[in-house]
Amino acid sequence: MSTHESTEHVSEHDQSHLDIHHKIAHEKEFKQQIVSFVMMIFITMLAFVAVASDAISDGFTIIFIMILAGIQLVFQLYMFMHLSHKGHQYPAWGIFFGVFVAGTAVVALMGMIW
């Protein structure tokens, strides 16, 4: 067997190993997305129950729904927008900075109105 043939055989083996590793990683990510989707459906159902139920006050319902919305936002950003993956730090910082600026503006406007 020549050296060239040996190198091709190793390359094909490495490629096969990489394909298997990629497939396992893809299946793991798919399972995570399914779990996140189910969690978001559950959170949405909680919000509907909170509104439909007269067991809790309106003020607490609003705060509860806002907390659930924040949780869904994080799920969507990290799982469906892939902000948890390598190379997505710059867009993640941009989004978080935008939220910070918007939050600061809202607080400042509320302070001026109050």
Buried (B, 14 or more C-beta within 10 A) or exposed (E): EEEEEEEEEEEEEEEEEEEEEEEEEEEEBEEEBEEBBEBBEEBEEBBEEBBEEEEEEEEEBEEBBEEBEEBBEEBBBBBEBBBEEEEBEEEBEEBEEEEEEEEEEEEEEEEEEE
